[in-house]
Amino acid sequence: MRSPYKGPIVARRSLFTHPGTASSSPWCWEAALLRVFPQRENTFSNVSIPVSLFSPKELLKRVSSLLIDREKLSSRYVPPKLPYRDEQLAILKSFLSDVMRGEAASPRVAVLVGPTGTGKTSSVMLLHRTLMEEGREHAFAHINMRMAGDTPFQLFAALYESVAGAPASRSLSAYELLKEIFSVLKREGVPALLVFDEVEFHAKRALRSAIYTLTRLHELQLVQAALVFIARNMDWLKLLDPAERSSLGNFIVRYPPYSKEQLLGILAYRAQEAFKSGAVGHDVLSWLAEYTHAYMQGDVRRALDTLLLAALLAEQEEAPRVDVRHIVAALKQTEVFVAPADVERLTVYEKLTLYAALRASKVNPYARLSEVREELLSLAEQLGLEPPSQEEFEDIVQRLVDMGALLAEGPARIAPAPTLNAEAVASILKDSVRKVHVR
């Protein structure tokens, strides 16, 4: 039977399938129905026809992907620009200028400091790419010190392989290998940008002497080189002795955590590169930005990984766009996930216990039940609330464990879910306590 409607026909898979049976599969050709929507202005009628009238290959062609380029959502992708990091990039470029011109009187040493996912590594990678595009030839090495190994030889072997493009000789000592690295750089006659990531990992080990040797070696003075050390915070510097600390100098570039507004701007920028128009809305990106700020410590890399997984989940179910439910589904697959809305639905005493656990676990990643109960009793007294009995307290803890807000860490020990934020829980708790007192 021919459709009475004129104009182009758009095929969309029907929701009229049978849950729990084969027909609920996205590609069950015989049982599912296909709804056909005539594309004519002011026409709202539609008809349903068996999907088996189309071959699988033909129908696949009709289903459009939400993503233009999923690589643009990869946390390892370095975009053409880094929003909100212009200042840091300008400082780094200025820092490198005389080295790149071959006019530096001595090697340059800089330390980039900031929490995970704030653009430190991406800044260096973007700067390296920009210099190459400008025709400024240079040797480049990026060494993740957590991955390189636990000994000075392993660290210098990774650096040698990156600079020379060949495996290091195991007949050399670590010191001899380091001298060979700078001999290679001198022969090449080009400036060198050497980046050492996650440096705090080795500051706690014997390798911190390797950092000192690296910055003090006489051969380093014979080449135009910039050494960039990347760390999450400044605490590792306290582990160095005065000579080691002095070797790093005082050129520190700080990367503060992103604000909610900045996270939203970054997500919107990357989404524009990755998605088709209308495939993800501002409301979804705003929700993810707020969640990242409150529960992911502002780590934009985790936010991008979450958005990519959400997009793939949406494509899998052939959704017309990415919704918040896809973000939540992605979070549930990648983290111990407790949404802000879940916390808001808790009773006052459940929120109070959760906040007590967050306070009790400030020093250690876990807290003893007795410590949580002490915090709870103190909080209840401060707020003028009747404290729960021991039995009620244990029941509350069990409910919080069941929902994933607290994690059992052995006998009588618990830990808050890593995505929980003490300030966010405190804010929700204050609202609840205010309502109790109003009543």
C-alpha angles and dihedrals in degrees: 000000000000121000112249090219126094128211133056118329122223118202119215127174113252124238088217096104130124114258114226094022135089089263091070089070114107091236104041099133105188104043103037124084126225118218114216117206117196109223100223126127114261091008115127102163121109138179132211124225132176111276090222088079086078124059117237091247093052093048093048088057089056094054108086123209120240092218128072094185120000091190088073088069094050113116087223095056114104109210125213089261137019110223115227094010100088092111094053092045092050091051092049093048091050090046091055099040100096092041091053090049090050091241103111113126090207138005117285120233123191135173121211112203130188144108122285114288098021097119103263098130093035090055092056092044092049091048091051091050093046092052091051092049089052089054095250101144115209142151112255132193130173113191122184102209093202089059100036097074143262102275134067090242092055091048094049092042090057090048092048093050091051094048100037099031092228136090117271120250111252090208090075126083119237091257093049090048091053091051089050090053092058091044088058091049091049092051091049090053095209130117117263131222108195117185125193113192128198089015092165088071091069097035086078092055140056088273091083085082087059089057089052092048091047093055097040102043112126092223089062088068090062096063136058101248141157119199117200121190118195122204138164095229143351096257094096091063089067089064092061123088117239094266093050091046092049092052090065094055124208102281100123125168113197125211109198120204115272118257121232090259092050092048089052090050092051093047091048091050094050093042090055089057096043109036136061114247112286094009093117126024134220090246092059094047090046091052091050092046091053092047092048092050094048103034108020098047089246093295103163092189091062090046092053092047089051092049092050093051090046090053091051091049090050091050091048091059092039093241115173091231143001111270133188089260089063090051090051091048090051092049091050089056096048106033146024088267126206113166121213088243089059090056092048090056093057122103119255092258092048090052090046092052091047091052090046089054091050091052094044092052097052094107100034128031088243137036134210116248089240090057092049091049091051090052090047093052091048092050093046090052092049091050095044094243128142107254117238119246121253091259092049090048092053091048091051092050091050092052091050090049091049092054093046097247090116126035123214109234101183132298112352093345128113138175130201116247107270093238093060118105119207094213093051093048090046091053092050090046093052091054091051094048091048090055091049092053091046089058 
